[in-house]
Amino acid sequence: MNQETVAEELASLVAEVLEAPDLEVAHDVDLEGELGLDSIRRGELQARVNSRFGISLDMDDAPFYSARTLRELADFVLATRPAGGDE
């Protein structure tokens, strides 16, 4: 998987968390400032990301919680995935 693919999947997960399935999320949009992805919704997103990408993020993963855009989240997810974890 590459950054673009992961960002697309994250966009879908963000839309689910925000309960807006038709929402198109640009990869450089401010997730908190423009979309309202607060800490509670980040927790929901974290659970979905763990499930979808087979990783184990927790509340101590500051880069996940401080990422402002899908691109930053995608980079973090790619760095966190186990080697050979491509689907």
Disulfide bonds with the S-S distance in Angstrom:
none
